[in-house]
Amino acid sequence: MDFGPYLLLASLEGAVMAAVLALTAVGLSIVFGVMRVVNVAHGEFFMLGAVFAWWVASWAVGHPAIGFVLALILAPILVGLIASAADMIVLKRVEYDPERTIVATIGLLYIIQQVTLMTFGPEARPVQPPFNQRLALPWFEFGENGLAIVWPWGLGTTSYKLFVIAAAIAILLAVWALMSRTKLGLYMRATQLDRQMAQAFGINVERVYISVFGFGAGLAALGAVLIVPIQQAHYLMGGDPLLLSFIVVIIGGLGSLSGTVVAAVLIGMSDGVISMFFSPTLAKILSTLLVAFILIFRPQGLFGKRAA
């Protein structure tokens, strides 16, 4: 194949990564934006979503789509409940102090990781996709007779990867609608702007915090359920999503959902292209350098607001 088809293939792989990364990073951004909590255990909630997806799918009988749909529903709920319980048991006790919550979530990270290892073992667990038809992709070239459609050998993707992209877009639109069009979203935004004023108007801030922490973890679990038929569930898989989510949130602007989505697309697409043509390590290095430049020249992020 020529360079153009390779670039299209790399862009599609990057779009899949960007879709999952956007879900994971938006969950992290919501938690920080509303609670001002840096959740270092966010990657482990992603990992739990993948492991629970495998566990639910392995118990389901019949067509793989049945197990996948059950995992898509149950895994985020289970992870959200665990995160909400962690908020009540741990974060509430340290009064959401920024320094102590970092230490507390580091502890949560190791607890979740080791409990998962002892419960499910160290093996990587595959999940069968509900559908996975191979789709050939066309390319356009100028020939003797003008513009023509060609079908380069090896240029293709799968129906499931296209579904991941579409599902992530639909979920992100639902999150936007929740935050901007519902009473719960209003409570979240009021708590984000001024916690004391929200309490004065009768908003139960502790309940909002519990809901937000569980919701953020559930979004990470949703991303994991979508990606686990492409990758495999493993108790150590939370590291990369955590690192990339922090990179995305910093670049987009802390607490900015639109900035987080734009940064996720930027990082995901560039990671897919650079990983295919060069190496995944180089992609991570360039992402880290981009964060350094953002922190130096625009510390509030691309879409963040400068502190008054």
Number of C-alpha atoms within 10 A of each C-alpha: 9 7 7 12 20 17 16 16 19 20 21 20 21 23 26 25 24 27 25 28 29 30 28 32 32 28 29 34 30 27 26 21 22 22 23 17 22 20 25 20 26 33 29 28 31 28 30 31 33 36 29 24 32 26 18 21 22 17 8 16 10 7 11 16 16 15 24 24 17 14 26 23 15 18 26 30 20 18 27 26 19 18 25 24 15 18 22 15 11 17 22 15 11 14 10 19 13 15 11 14 22 18 14 19 21 15 15 21 19 13 14 17 22 15 12 20 15 10 8 16 13 13 11 15 20 19 24 18 17 16 14 15 11 12 13 14 17 15 14 13 12 10 9 7 6 7 10 12 11 12 13 16 11 12 16 17 17 14 14 21 24 16 15 21 18 13 16 21 16 12 15 18 12 13 18 15 12 15 18 14 12 12 11 15 18 14 18 27 18 19 23 19 13 12 17 12 12 18 14 10 9 8 17 14 19 15 11 18 22 21 19 27 30 26 23 29 34 30 29 34 36 29 30 34 31 27 23 22 22 16 15 19 29 23 25 16 21 22 16 12 22 24 16 22 28 23 23 32 31 27 30 28 26 25 26 21 26 15 23 35 22 19 27 30 22 18 27 27 22 22 26 25 23 21 18 18 11 11 13 14 12 13 20 20 11 15 20 15 12 16 21 16 12 18 14 10 9 17 18 19 24 19 20 21 14 10 5 3
